[in-house]
Amino acid sequence: MNACEAVDTSAALEIDTTAENRLMLAVLEEALATFRLGVTSDRPLRRKRYFEVARWFASSDNDWLFSFESICTSLGMDPDYLRAGLRQLERAAFDACSGATPQVPCAARIGGPRAYRVRS
């Protein structure tokens, strides 16, 4: 099960439906969608947003109400489990990218969009 499936499953469980928790779930869902779109994108803006949400997911800050850790705590989700799913999603995307044809640049390289190169 990947991180996105974990959120879908958790959303189907009994999450407190206060407005605050619905907003937190929406923030988490948007971050997951941004991550999935940007992980292999060759569009600079999507890559930039991907790196921003990847930093947000990696942060252990829980002082801010809408930090990843705080959202997970409020929604009863395990942040480390979600991070493991995101790493799995990244690895799968990178593996798929490594087989790209020379005509199709693959931006999903460590170091960001400027560090990618086309395999020959």
C-alpha distances in whole Angstrom, upper triangle without the diagonal:
4,7,8,6,7,10,11,10,12,15,15,16,19,20,23,24,27,28,27,23,23,24,21,19,20,21,17,16,19,18,14,16,19,16,15,18,20,18,20,23,26,28,29,28,24,24,26,24,21,23,24,20,19,22,21,18,19,22,23,25,25,29,28,27,25,23,19,20,22,20,17,20,21,18,17,14,14,14,14,10,10,12,10,7,10,12,9,10,14,14,13,15,18,18,18,21,23,24,25,29,32,32,29,29,25,25,22,24,24,27,26,28,31,30,29,31,31,31,34
4,6,5,6,9,10,11,12,14,16,17,20,19,23,24,26,26,25,22,21,22,19,17,18,18,14,13,16,14,11,13,15,13,11,15,16,14,17,19,23,24,25,24,21,21,22,20,17,19,20,17,15,18,18,14,16,19,20,23,23,27,26,25,22,21,17,18,20,18,16,19,20,18,17,14,13,13,12,9,8,9,8,4,7,9,7,7,10,12,11,13,15,16,16,19,21,22,23,27,29,30,26,26,22,22,18,21,21,24,23,24,28,27,25,28,28,28,32
4,5,5,6,9,10,10,12,14,15,18,17,20,21,23,23,22,18,18,19,16,13,15,14,11,10,13,11,8,11,13,11,10,14,15,14,17,19,22,23,24,23,19,19,20,18,15,17,17,14,13,16,15,11,13,16,17,19,20,23,22,21,18,17,13,14,17,14,12,16,17,14,14,11,10,10,10,8,5,7,7,4,6,9,9,8,11,13,13,14,16,18,18,20,22,24,25,28,31,31,27,26,23,22,18,21,20,23,22,23,27,26,25,28,29,29,33
4,5,5,6,9,10,11,13,14,17,16,19,20,22,22,21,18,17,17,15,12,13,13,10,8,11,10,7,8,11,10,9,12,14,14,16,18,22,22,23,22,18,19,20,17,15,17,18,14,14,17,16,13,16,18,20,21,21,24,23,21,18,18,14,16,18,15,13,17,18,15,15,12,13,12,13,11,8,10,11,8,8,12,11,9,12,15,14,14,17,19,18,20,23,24,24,28,30,30,27,26,22,22,19,21,22,24,22,24,27,27,26,29,29,30,33
4,5,5,6,8,10,11,13,16,16,19,20,22,23,22,19,18,19,17,14,15,16,12,11,14,14,10,12,15,14,12,15,18,17,19,21,25,25,27,25,22,22,24,21,19,21,21,18,18,21,19,16,19,21,22,24,24,27,25,24,21,20,17,18,20,17,15,18,19,15,15,12,13,14,15,11,10,13,12,9,11,14,12,11,15,16,15,16,19,20,20,22,25,25,26,30,32,32,29,28,25,25,22,24,25,27,26,27,31,30,29,31,32,32,35
4,5,5,6,8,10,11,14,13,17,18,20,21,20,16,16,18,15,12,14,15,11,11,14,14,11,13,16,15,14,17,19,18,21,23,27,27,28,27,23,23,25,22,19,21,21,17,17,20,18,15,17,19,19,21,21,24,23,21,19,18,15,15,17,14,12,15,15,12,12,9,10,11,12,9,7,11,11,8,10,14,13,12,16,17,17,18,21,22,22,24,27,28,29,32,35,35,31,31,27,26,23,25,25,28,27,28,32,31,30,33,34,34,37
4,5,5,6,9,10,12,11,14,15,17,18,17,13,13,14,12,8,10,12,8,7,11,11,9,11,14,13,13,16,18,18,21,22,26,26,27,25,21,22,23,20,18,20,19,16,16,19,16,14,17,18,19,20,19,22,21,19,16,16,13,14,15,12,10,13,13,10,11,8,10,11,13,11,8,12,13,10,11,15,15,14,17,19,19,19,22,24,23,25,28,29,30,33,35,35,32,31,27,26,23,26,26,28,26,28,31,31,30,33,34,35,38
4,5,5,6,9,12,12,15,15,18,18,18,15,13,15,14,10,11,13,11,9,12,13,11,12,15,15,14,17,20,20,22,23,27,27,28,26,23,24,25,22,20,23,22,18,19,22,20,17,20,22,23,24,23,26,24,22,19,19,16,18,18,15,13,16,16,12,13,11,14,15,16,14,12,15,16,13,14,18,17,15,19,21,20,20,24,25,24,26,29,30,30,33,36,36,32,31,28,27,25,28,28,30,28,29,33,33,32,35,35,36,39
4,5,5,7,10,11,14,15,18,19,19,16,15,17,16,12,14,16,13,12,16,16,14,15,19,18,17,20,23,22,25,26,30,30,31,29,26,27,28,25,23,25,25,21,21,24,22,19,22,23,23,25,23,26,25,23,21,21,18,18,19,16,14,16,16,12,12,11,13,15,16,13,12,16,16,13,15,19,17,17,20,22,21,22,25,26,26,28,31,31,32,36,38,38,35,34,31,30,27,30,30,32,31,32,36,36,34,37,37,38,41
4,5,5,8,8,11,12,15,17,16,12,12,15,13,10,13,14,12,11,15,16,14,16,19,18,18,21,23,23,26,27,31,31,32,30,26,27,28,24,23,25,24,20,21,23,20,17,20,21,21,22,20,23,22,20,18,18,15,16,16,13,11,13,12,8,9,8,10,12,15,12,11,15,16,14,16,19,19,18,21,23,23,24,27,28,28,30,32,34,34,38,40,40,36,36,32,31,28,31,30,32,31,32,36,36,35,38,39,39,43
4,5,7,7,10,10,13,14,14,11,10,12,11,8,10,13,11,10,14,15,13,15,18,18,18,21,23,23,26,27,31,30,31,29,26,27,27,24,23,25,24,20,21,23,20,18,22,22,22,23,21,24,22,19,17,18,16,17,16,13,12,14,13,9,10,10,13,15,17,15,14,17,18,16,17,21,21,20,23,25,24,25,28,29,29,31,33,35,35,38,40,40,36,36,33,31,29,32,32,33,32,33,36,37,36,39,39,40,44
4,7,8,11,11,15,16,17,13,12,15,15,11,14,16,14,13,17,18,17,18,21,21,21,23,26,26,28,29,33,33,34,32,28,30,31,27,26,28,27,24,25,27,24,22,25,26,26,27,25,27,26,23,21,22,20,20,20,16,15,17,15,12,13,13,16,18,20,17,16,20,21,18,20,23,22,22,25,27,26,27,30,31,30,32,35,36,36,40,42,42,38,38,35,34,31,34,34,36,35,36,39,39,38,41,41,42,45
4,6,9,11,14,16,17,13,13,16,15,12,15,18,16,15,19,20,18,20,23,23,23,26,28,28,30,32,36,35,36,34,31,32,32,29,28,30,28,25,25,27,24,22,25,26,25,26,23,26,25,22,21,22,19,19,19,16,14,15,14,10,10,11,14,17,19,16,16,20,21,19,21,24,23,23,26,28,27,28,31,32,32,34,37,38,39,42,45,44,41,40,37,36,33,36,35,37,36,37,41,41,40,43,44,44,48
4,6,8,12,14,15,11,12,15,15,13,16,18,16,17,20,21,20,22,25,25,25,28,30,30,33,34,38,37,38,35,33,34,34,30,29,31,30,26,27,28,25,23,26,26,25,26,23,25,24,21,20,21,20,19,18,15,14,14,12,9,10,12,15,18,20,18,18,22,23,21,23,26,26,26,29,31,30,31,34,35,35,37,40,41,42,45,48,47,44,43,40,38,36,38,38,39,38,39,43,43,43,45,46,47,51
4,6,9,11,11,8,9,12,11,9,13,15,14,14,18,19,18,20,23,23,24,26,28,28,31,32,36,35,35,33,30,31,31,28,27,28,27,23,24,26,22,20,23,23,22,22,20,22,20,17,17,18,16,16,15,12,11,11,9,6,8,10,14,16,19,17,17,20,22,20,22,25,25,25,27,30,30,30,33,35,35,36,39,40,41,44,46,46,42,41,38,36,34,36,36,37,36,37,41,41,41,44,45,46,49
4,6,9,9,7,8,11,11,10,13,15,15,16,19,20,20,22,25,25,26,28,30,31,34,35,38,37,37,34,32,33,33,29,29,30,28,25,26,27,23,22,25,24,23,23,20,21,20,16,16,18,17,17,15,12,13,12,9,8,9,12,16,18,21,20,19,22,25,24,24,28,28,28,30,33,33,33,36,38,38,39,42,43,44,47,49,49,45,44,41,39,36,39,38,39,37,39,42,43,43,46,47,48,52
4,6,8,6,6,10,10,10,12,14,15,15,18,20,20,21,24,25,26,28,29,31,34,34,37,36,36,33,31,32,32,28,28,30,28,24,27,27,24,23,26,26,25,24,21,22,20,17,16,19,18,19,16,14,15,15,11,10,12,15,18,20,23,22,21,24,26,25,25,29,29,28,31,34,33,33,36,38,38,39,42,43,43,46,49,48,44,43,40,38,36,39,38,39,37,39,42,43,43,46,47,48,52
4,5,5,6,9,10,11,12,14,15,17,18,20,21,23,24,26,27,29,30,32,35,35,38,36,36,33,31,33,32,28,28,30,27,24,27,27,23,23,26,25,24,23,20,21,19,15,15,18,18,18,15,13,15,15,11,11,14,16,20,21,24,24,22,25,28,27,27,30,31,30,32,35,35,35,38,40,40,41,44,45,45,48,50,49,45,44,41,39,37,40,39,39,38,39,42,43,43,47,48,50,53
4,6,5,6,9,10,10,12,14,15,16,18,20,21,22,24,26,27,28,30,33,33,36,34,34,30,29,31,29,26,27,28,25,23,26,26,22,22,26,24,24,23,20,20,17,14,14,17,18,19,16,13,16,16,12,12,16,18,21,21,25,25,23,25,28,27,26,30,31,30,31,35,35,34,37,39,39,39,43,44,44,47,48,47,44,42,40,37,36,38,38,38,36,37,40,41,41,45,46,48,52
4,6,5,6,9,10,11,12,14,15,17,18,20,21,23,25,26,27,28,32,32,34,33,32,29,27,29,27,24,25,26,23,20,23,23,19,19,22,21,21,19,16,16,14,10,10,13,14,15,12,10,13,13,9,10,14,15,19,18,22,23,20,23,26,25,24,28,29,28,29,33,33,33,35,38,37,38,41,43,42,45,47,46,42,41,38,36,34,36,35,35,34,35,38,39,39,43,45,46,50
4,5,5,6,8,10,10,12,14,15,16,18,20,21,22,24,26,27,30,30,33,32,32,29,27,28,27,23,24,25,22,19,22,22,18,18,21,20,20,18,16,17,15,11,10,13,13,14,11,8,10,11,7,7,10,12,15,16,20,19,17,20,23,22,22,25,26,25,27,30,30,30,33,35,35,36,39,41,40,44,45,45,41,39,36,34,32,34,34,34,33,34,37,38,38,42,43,45,48
4,5,5,6,9,10,10,12,14,15,16,18,20,21,22,24,26,29,29,32,30,30,27,25,27,26,22,23,25,22,19,22,23,19,19,22,22,22,21,19,20,17,13,12,15,14,16,14,10,12,14,11,9,13,14,17,17,21,21,18,21,24,22,22,25,26,25,27,30,30,29,32,34,34,35,38,39,39,42,44,43,39,38,35,33,31,34,34,34,32,33,36,38,37,41,42,44,47
4,5,5,6,9,10,11,12,14,15,16,18,20,21,22,24,27,27,30,28,28,24,23,25,23,20,20,22,19,17,20,20,17,17,20,20,20,19,17,18,14,11,9,13,13,15,13,10,12,14,11,11,14,15,18,17,21,21,18,20,23,22,21,25,26,24,26,29,29,29,31,34,33,34,37,39,38,41,42,41,38,36,34,31,30,32,32,32,30,31,34,35,35,39,40,42,46
4,5,5,6,9,10,11,12,14,15,17,18,20,21,22,26,26,29,27,27,24,22,23,22,19,19,20,17,15,17,17,14,14,17,16,17,16,14,15,12,9,7,9,9,11,9,6,9,10,8,8,12,12,14,14,17,18,15,17,20,19,18,22,23,22,23,27,27,26,29,31,31,32,35,37,36,39,41,40,37,35,32,30,28,30,29,30,28,29,32,33,34,37,39,40,44
4,5,5,6,9,10,11,12,14,15,16,18,20,21,24,24,28,26,27,24,21,23,22,19,18,20,18,15,17,18,15,14,18,18,18,18,16,18,15,13,10,12,11,13,11,8,9,11,10,8,11,11,14,13,17,16,13,16,19,17,17,20,21,20,22,25,25,24,27,29,29,30,33,35,34,38,39,39,35,34,31,29,27,29,29,29,28,29,32,33,33,36,37,39,42
4,5,5,6,9,10,10,12,14,15,16,18,20,23,22,26,24,24,21,19,21,20,17,17,19,17,14,17,18,15,15,19,19,20,19,18,19,16,14,11,13,12,15,14,10,12,15,13,11,15,14,17,16,19,19,15,18,20,18,17,21,22,20,22,25,25,24,27,29,29,29,32,34,33,36,38,37,33,32,29,27,26,28,28,29,26,27,31,32,32,35,36,38,41
4,6,5,6,9,10,11,12,14,15,16,18,21,21,24,22,22,19,17,18,18,14,14,16,14,11,14,15,11,12,15,15,17,16,15,17,14,11,8,10,9,12,12,9,11,14,13,12,15,14,16,14,18,18,14,16,19,18,16,19,21,19,20,24,24,23,25,28,28,28,31,33,32,35,36,36,32,30,28,25,24,26,26,26,24,25,28,29,29,33,34,36,40
4,5,5,6,9,10,10,12,14,15,16,20,20,23,22,22,19,17,18,18,14,13,15,13,10,12,13,10,10,13,14,15,15,15,17,14,13,9,10,8,11,11,8,9,12,12,10,13,11,13,11,14,14,11,12,15,14,13,16,18,16,17,21,21,20,23,25,25,26,29,30,30,33,35,34,31,29,26,24,22,24,24,24,23,24,27,28,28,31,33,34,38
4,5,5,6,9,10,11,12,14,15,18,19,22,21,21,19,16,18,18,14,14,16,15,11,13,16,13,12,16,17,19,19,18,21,18,16,13,13,11,14,15,11,12,15,14,12,15,13,15,14,16,15,12,14,16,14,13,17,17,15,17,20,20,19,22,24,24,24,27,29,28,32,33,33,29,28,25,23,21,24,24,25,23,24,27,28,28,31,32,33,37
4,5,5,6,9,10,11,12,14,17,16,20,18,18,15,13,15,15,11,11,14,12,10,12,15,12,12,16,17,19,19,19,21,18,16,13,13,12,16,16,13,14,18,17,15,18,16,18,16,18,18,14,15,18,16,14,17,19,16,17,21,20,19,22,24,23,23,27,28,27,30,32,31,27,26,23,21,20,23,23,23,21,21,25,26,26,29,30,32,35
4,5,5,6,9,10,10,12,15,15,18,17,17,14,12,13,13,9,9,11,9,6,9,11,9,9,12,13,16,16,17,19,16,15,12,11,10,13,14,12,13,16,16,15,17,15,16,13,16,16,12,12,15,14,11,14,16,14,14,18,18,17,19,22,22,22,25,27,26,29,30,30,26,24,21,19,17,20,20,20,18,19,22,23,23,27,28,30,33
4,5,5,6,9,10,11,14,14,18,17,18,16,13,14,14,11,9,12,12,8,9,12,11,9,13,15,17,18,19,21,19,18,14,14,11,14,16,13,13,17,17,15,17,14,15,13,15,14,10,11,13,11,9,12,13,11,12,15,15,14,17,19,19,19,23,24,24,27,29,29,25,23,20,18,16,19,19,20,18,19,23,23,23,26,27,28,32
4,5,5,6,8,10,12,13,16,15,16,14,11,13,14,11,9,13,13,10,12,15,13,13,16,18,21,21,22,24,22,20,17,17,14,18,19,16,16,20,20,18,20,18,19,17,18,17,13,14,16,13,11,15,15,12,13,17,16,14,17,20,19,19,22,24,23,26,27,27,23,22,19,17,16,19,20,21,18,19,22,23,22,25,26,28,31
4,6,5,6,8,11,10,14,12,13,11,7,9,10,7,6,10,9,7,9,12,12,12,15,17,20,20,21,23,21,20,16,16,14,18,19,17,17,21,21,20,22,19,20,17,19,19,15,15,17,15,12,15,16,13,13,16,16,14,16,19,18,18,21,23,22,25,26,25,21,20,17,15,14,17,18,18,15,15,19,20,20,23,24,26,29
4,6,5,6,9,10,13,13,14,12,9,9,10,8,5,8,9,6,7,10,10,10,12,15,18,19,20,23,21,21,17,16,13,17,19,17,17,20,21,20,21,18,18,15,16,16,12,12,14,12,8,11,12,9,9,13,13,11,13,16,16,16,19,21,20,23,25,24,20,19,16,14,12,14,15,16,13,14,18,18,18,21,22,24,27
4,6,6,8,9,13,13,15,14,10,10,13,11,8,11,13,10,10,14,14,13,15,18,21,22,24,26,24,24,20,19,16,19,21,19,19,22,23,21,22,19,19,17,18,17,13,13,14,12,9,11,12,8,9,12,11,9,12,15,13,14,17,19,18,21,23,23,19,18,15,13,11,15,16,17,15,15,19,19,18,21,21,23,26
4,6,7,6,10,10,12,11,7,9,11,9,8,11,13,11,12,15,16,15,18,20,23,24,26,28,26,25,21,21,19,22,24,21,21,25,26,24,25,23,23,20,21,20,17,17,18,15,12,15,15,11,11,14,13,11,13,16,14,14,17,19,17,20,21,21,17,16,13,12,11,15,16,17,14,14,18,18,17,20,20,22,25
4,6,5,8,8,9,9,5,5,8,7,5,8,10,10,10,13,14,14,16,18,22,23,25,27,25,25,21,20,18,22,24,22,22,26,26,25,26,23,23,20,21,21,17,16,18,16,12,14,15,12,10,14,13,10,12,15,14,13,16,18,16,19,20,20,16,14,11,9,8,12,13,14,11,10,14,15,14,17,18,20,23
4,6,9,10,11,12,8,7,10,10,6,8,11,10,9,13,14,13,15,18,21,23,25,27,26,26,22,21,18,21,24,22,22,25,27,25,26,23,22,19,19,19,16,14,15,13,10,11,12,9,7,10,10,7,8,12,11,10,13,15,14,18,19,19,15,13,10,8,6,9,11,12,10,10,14,14,13,15,16,18,22
4,7,9,11,12,9,8,12,12,9,11,14,14,13,16,18,17,18,22,25,27,29,31,29,30,26,24,22,25,28,26,25,29,30,28,30,26,26,23,23,22,19,18,18,16,13,13,14,11,9,11,10,6,8,10,9,7,11,12,11,14,15,15,11,10,7,6,5,9,11,13,11,10,13,13,11,13,13,15,18
4,5,8,9,6,6,10,11,9,11,14,14,14,17,19,19,20,23,26,27,30,32,29,30,26,25,23,26,28,26,27,30,31,30,31,28,28,25,25,24,21,20,21,19,16,17,17,14,12,14,14,10,11,14,12,10,14,15,13,15,16,15,11,9,7,6,7,11,13,14,11,9,12,13,11,13,14,16,19
4,6,9,8,7,10,12,11,13,16,17,16,19,21,21,22,25,28,30,32,34,32,32,28,27,26,29,31,29,30,33,34,33,34,31,31,28,28,28,25,23,24,22,19,19,20,17,15,17,17,13,13,16,14,11,14,15,12,14,14,13,9,7,6,5,8,10,13,13,10,7,10,11,9,11,12,15,18
4,6,5,6,9,10,11,12,14,16,16,19,20,21,22,25,28,29,31,32,30,31,27,26,25,28,30,28,29,33,33,32,34,31,31,28,29,29,25,24,25,24,20,21,22,19,17,19,19,15,16,19,17,15,18,19,16,17,17,16,12,11,10,8,11,13,16,15,11,8,11,13,12,14,15,18,21
4,6,5,6,9,10,11,12,14,15,17,18,20,21,23,26,27,29,30,28,29,25,25,24,27,29,28,29,32,33,32,34,31,31,28,28,29,25,24,25,24,20,21,23,20,18,20,21,17,17,20,19,17,19,21,18,20,19,18,15,12,12,9,11,13,15,13,9,7,9,12,12,14,16,19,22
4,5,5,6,8,10,11,12,14,16,17,18,20,21,25,25,27,28,25,26,23,22,22,25,27,25,26,30,30,29,32,29,29,26,27,28,24,23,25,24,20,21,23,20,18,21,22,18,19,22,21,19,22,24,21,23,23,21,18,16,15,12,13,15,17,15,12,10,12,15,15,18,20,23,26
4,5,5,6,9,10,11,12,14,15,16,18,20,24,24,26,27,25,25,21,21,20,23,25,23,24,28,28,27,29,26,26,23,24,24,21,20,22,20,17,18,20,16,15,18,18,15,16,19,18,16,19,21,19,21,21,20,17,15,13,10,11,14,15,15,11,10,13,15,15,18,19,22,25
4,5,5,6,9,10,10,12,14,15,16,18,22,23,25,27,25,25,22,21,20,23,25,24,24,28,29,28,29,26,26,23,23,24,20,19,20,19,16,16,18,15,13,16,17,13,14,17,17,14,17,20,18,20,20,19,16,13,11,8,8,11,12,11,7,6,10,12,12,15,17,19,23
4,5,5,6,9,10,11,13,14,15,17,21,21,23,24,22,23,20,19,18,22,23,22,24,27,27,27,29,26,26,22,23,24,21,19,21,21,17,18,20,18,15,19,20,17,17,21,20,18,21,23,21,24,23,23,19,17,15,11,12,13,13,12,8,8,11,13,14,17,19,22,26
4,5,5,6,8,10,10,12,14,15,19,19,21,22,20,20,17,16,15,19,21,19,20,24,24,24,26,23,23,20,21,22,19,17,20,19,15,17,19,16,15,18,19,16,17,21,21,19,22,24,23,25,25,25,21,19,16,13,13,15,15,14,11,11,14,16,17,20,22,25,28
4,5,5,6,9,10,10,12,14,18,19,21,23,20,21,18,16,15,18,20,19,19,23,24,23,24,22,21,18,19,19,16,14,16,15,12,13,15,13,11,15,16,13,14,17,17,16,19,21,20,23,23,23,20,17,14,11,10,12,12,12,10,10,14,15,15,18,20,22,26
4,6,5,6,9,10,10,12,16,17,20,21,20,21,18,16,15,18,20,19,20,23,24,24,25,22,21,18,18,20,17,14,17,16,13,13,16,14,12,15,17,15,15,18,19,17,19,22,21,24,24,24,21,18,15,12,11,12,11,10,8,10,13,13,14,18,20,23,26
4,5,5,6,9,10,11,14,15,17,18,16,18,14,13,12,15,17,17,18,21,22,22,24,21,21,17,18,20,17,15,18,18,14,15,18,16,15,18,20,18,18,22,22,21,23,26,25,28,28,28,24,21,19,15,14,15,14,13,11,13,15,17,18,22,24,26,30
4,5,5,6,8,10,13,14,16,17,15,16,12,11,10,13,15,14,15,18,19,18,20,18,17,14,15,16,13,12,15,14,11,13,16,14,13,16,18,16,17,21,21,20,23,25,25,28,29,28,25,22,19,16,15,16,15,15,13,15,18,19,19,23,25,27,31
4,5,5,6,9,12,14,16,18,17,18,15,12,10,13,16,15,15,18,20,20,21,18,17,13,13,15,12,9,12,12,9,10,13,12,10,14,16,14,15,18,19,18,20,23,23,26,27,27,24,21,18,15,13,14,12,13,12,14,17,17,18,21,23,25,29
4,5,5,6,10,11,14,16,15,16,14,11,10,12,15,15,15,18,20,20,21,19,17,13,14,16,14,11,14,15,12,13,16,15,14,16,19,18,18,21,22,21,23,26,26,29,30,30,27,24,21,17,15,16,14,13,13,15,18,18,19,23,26,27,31
4,5,5,9,9,11,13,12,13,10,7,6,9,11,11,12,15,16,17,18,16,15,11,13,15,12,11,14,15,12,14,17,16,15,18,20,19,20,23,24,24,26,29,28,32,32,32,29,26,23,20,18,19,17,17,16,18,21,21,22,26,28,30,34
4,6,8,10,12,14,13,14,11,8,6,8,11,11,10,13,15,15,16,13,12,8,10,11,9,7,11,11,9,10,14,13,13,16,18,17,18,21,22,22,24,27,27,31,32,32,28,26,23,20,17,18,17,17,17,19,22,22,23,26,28,30,33
4,7,9,12,15,14,16,14,10,8,9,13,13,13,15,17,18,18,15,13,9,9,12,10,7,11,12,10,10,14,14,13,16,18,18,18,21,23,23,24,27,28,31,32,33,29,26,23,20,18,18,15,16,16,19,21,21,22,26,28,29,33
4,5,9,11,11,13,12,8,7,8,11,12,12,14,16,17,18,15,14,10,11,14,13,10,14,16,13,14,18,18,17,19,22,22,22,25,27,26,28,31,31,34,35,36,32,29,26,23,21,21,18,18,18,21,23,23,25,28,31,32,36
4,6,9,11,13,12,8,8,6,9,12,11,12,15,16,16,14,12,9,10,14,13,11,14,17,15,16,19,20,19,22,24,24,25,27,29,29,30,34,34,38,38,39,36,33,30,27,24,24,21,22,22,25,27,27,28,32,34,35,39
4,6,7,10,10,6,8,7,8,11,12,12,14,16,17,16,15,12,13,17,16,14,18,19,18,19,22,23,22,25,27,27,27,30,32,31,33,36,36,40,40,41,37,35,31,28,26,26,24,23,23,26,28,28,30,34,36,38,41
4,6,7,8,6,7,5,5,9,10,9,11,14,14,14,13,11,14,17,16,15,19,20,19,21,24,24,24,27,29,29,30,32,34,34,35,38,39,42,43,43,40,37,34,31,29,29,27,27,26,29,31,31,33,37,39,41,44
4,7,9,7,10,9,8,11,13,12,13,16,17,17,17,15,17,20,19,19,22,24,23,24,27,27,27,30,32,32,32,35,37,36,38,41,41,45,45,45,42,39,36,33,31,31,29,28,28,31,33,33,35,39,41,43,47
4,6,5,9,9,7,9,12,12,12,15,17,17,17,15,18,20,19,19,22,23,22,24,27,26,26,29,31,30,31,34,35,35,37,40,40,43,44,44,40,37,34,31,29,30,28,28,27,29,31,32,34,37,40,42,45
4,6,9,9,6,7,10,10,9,12,14,15,16,15,18,20,18,19,22,23,22,24,27,26,26,30,31,31,32,35,36,36,38,41,40,44,44,44,41,38,35,32,30,32,30,30,28,30,33,34,35,39,41,43,47
4,6,8,6,6,9,11,10,12,14,14,15,13,17,18,16,16,20,20,19,21,24,23,23,27,28,27,29,32,32,32,35,37,37,40,41,41,37,35,32,29,27,28,27,27,25,27,30,31,32,35,38,39,43
4,5,5,6,9,10,11,12,14,13,14,11,14,16,14,14,17,18,16,19,22,21,21,24,26,25,26,29,30,30,32,35,35,38,39,39,35,33,30,27,25,26,24,24,23,25,28,28,30,33,36,37,41
4,6,5,6,9,10,11,12,10,10,7,11,12,10,10,14,14,13,15,18,18,18,21,23,22,24,26,27,27,30,32,32,36,37,37,33,31,28,25,23,24,22,23,22,24,27,27,28,32,34,35,39
4,6,5,6,9,10,10,9,9,6,9,12,11,11,14,15,15,17,19,19,20,22,24,25,26,28,30,30,32,35,35,38,40,40,36,34,31,28,25,26,24,25,24,27,30,30,31,34,36,38,41
4,5,5,6,9,10,10,11,9,13,15,13,14,17,18,18,20,22,22,23,26,27,27,29,31,32,33,35,38,38,41,42,43,39,37,33,31,28,29,28,28,27,30,32,33,34,37,39,41,44
4,5,5,6,8,8,10,9,13,14,12,13,17,17,16,19,21,21,22,25,26,26,28,30,31,31,34,36,36,39,41,41,37,35,32,29,27,29,27,28,27,29,32,32,33,36,38,39,43
4,5,5,6,5,6,6,10,10,9,11,14,14,14,17,19,19,20,23,24,24,26,28,29,30,32,35,35,39,40,41,37,35,32,29,27,28,27,28,27,29,32,32,33,36,38,39,42
4,6,5,6,7,8,11,12,12,14,16,17,18,20,22,22,24,26,27,28,30,32,33,34,36,38,39,42,44,44,40,39,35,33,30,31,30,30,30,32,35,35,36,39,41,42,46
4,6,8,10,11,15,15,14,16,19,19,20,22,24,24,26,28,29,30,32,34,34,35,38,40,40,44,45,45,42,40,36,34,32,33,32,33,32,34,37,37,37,41,43,44,48
4,6,9,10,14,13,12,15,18,17,18,21,22,22,24,26,27,27,30,32,32,33,36,38,38,42,44,43,40,38,35,33,30,32,31,32,31,33,36,36,37,40,41,42,46
4,7,9,12,12,12,15,16,16,18,20,21,22,24,26,27,28,30,32,32,34,36,38,39,42,44,45,41,39,36,34,31,33,31,33,32,34,37,37,37,41,42,43,46
4,6,9,8,8,11,13,13,14,17,18,18,20,22,23,24,26,28,29,30,32,34,35,39,41,41,37,36,32,31,28,29,28,30,29,31,34,34,34,37,38,39,43
4,6,5,7,9,10,11,13,15,16,17,19,20,22,23,25,26,27,29,31,33,34,38,40,40,37,35,31,30,26,27,26,28,28,30,33,32,32,36,37,38,41
4,5,5,6,9,10,10,12,14,15,16,18,20,21,22,24,26,27,28,31,32,35,37,38,34,32,29,27,23,24,23,24,24,27,30,29,29,33,34,35,39
4,5,5,6,9,10,10,12,14,15,16,18,20,21,22,24,25,27,29,30,34,36,37,33,31,28,26,23,23,21,23,23,26,29,28,28,31,33,33,37
4,5,5,6,9,10,11,12,14,15,17,19,20,21,23,24,26,28,29,33,35,36,33,31,27,26,22,23,22,24,25,27,30,29,29,32,33,33,37
4,5,5,6,9,10,10,12,14,15,16,18,20,21,22,24,26,27,31,33,34,30,29,25,23,20,21,20,22,22,24,28,27,26,29,31,31,35
4,5,5,6,9,10,10,12,14,15,16,18,20,21,22,25,26,30,31,32,29,27,23,21,18,19,17,19,19,22,25,24,24,27,28,29,33
4,5,5,6,9,10,11,12,14,15,16,18,20,21,23,25,29,31,32,28,27,23,22,18,19,18,20,20,23,26,24,24,27,28,28,32
4,5,5,6,9,10,11,12,14,15,16,18,20,22,23,27,29,30,27,25,22,21,17,19,18,21,20,22,26,25,24,26,27,27,31
4,5,5,6,9,10,10,12,14,15,16,18,21,21,25,27,28,24,22,19,17,14,15,15,17,17,19,22,21,21,23,25,25,29
4,5,5,6,9,10,10,12,14,15,16,19,20,24,26,27,24,22,18,17,13,14,13,16,16,18,21,20,19,22,23,23,27
4,5,5,6,9,10,10,12,14,15,17,19,23,25,26,23,22,18,18,14,15,15,18,18,20,23,21,20,22,23,23,26
4,6,5,6,9,10,11,12,14,16,17,21,23,24,20,19,16,15,12,14,14,17,17,18,21,20,19,21,22,22,25
4,5,5,6,8,10,10,12,15,15,19,21,22,19,17,13,12,9,10,11,14,13,15,18,16,15,18,19,19,23
4,5,5,6,8,10,10,13,15,18,20,22,19,17,14,14,10,11,11,15,15,17,19,17,16,18,18,18,21
4,5,5,6,9,10,11,13,17,19,21,18,17,13,14,11,12,14,17,17,18,21,19,17,18,18,18,21
4,5,5,6,9,10,11,15,17,18,15,14,10,11,7,10,12,15,14,15,18,16,14,16,16,16,19
4,5,5,6,9,10,14,15,17,14,12,9,9,6,7,9,13,12,13,16,14,12,13,13,13,17
4,5,5,7,9,13,15,17,15,14,11,12,10,10,12,16,16,17,19,17,14,15,14,13,16
4,6,6,7,11,14,15,12,12,10,12,10,11,14,17,17,17,19,17,14,15,14,13,16
4,5,5,9,11,12,9,9,6,8,7,9,12,15,14,13,16,14,11,11,10,10,13
4,6,9,10,13,11,10,8,10,9,9,12,15,15,15,16,14,11,11,10,8,11
4,7,9,12,10,11,9,13,12,13,16,19,18,18,19,17,14,13,11,9,11
4,6,8,6,7,7,11,11,12,16,18,17,16,17,16,12,11,8,8,10
4,5,6,8,9,13,14,15,19,20,19,17,19,17,14,12,8,7,8
4,6,7,9,13,14,15,18,20,19,16,17,16,12,9,6,5,6
4,6,10,13,15,16,20,21,19,16,17,17,13,11,8,9,9
4,6,10,12,14,17,18,16,14,15,15,11,10,7,9,11
4,6,9,10,14,15,13,10,11,11,8,7,5,8,11
4,6,7,11,12,11,9,11,10,7,7,7,9,12
4,6,9,9,7,5,8,8,5,8,9,11,15
4,7,9,7,7,10,9,7,10,11,13,16
4,6,6,7,9,7,5,8,10,12,15
4,6,8,10,7,8,11,14,15,18
4,7,7,5,8,11,14,16,19
4,6,6,7,11,14,16,20
4,5,6,9,12,15,18
4,6,8,12,15,18
4,7,10,12,16
4,7,9,13
4,6,9
4,6
4
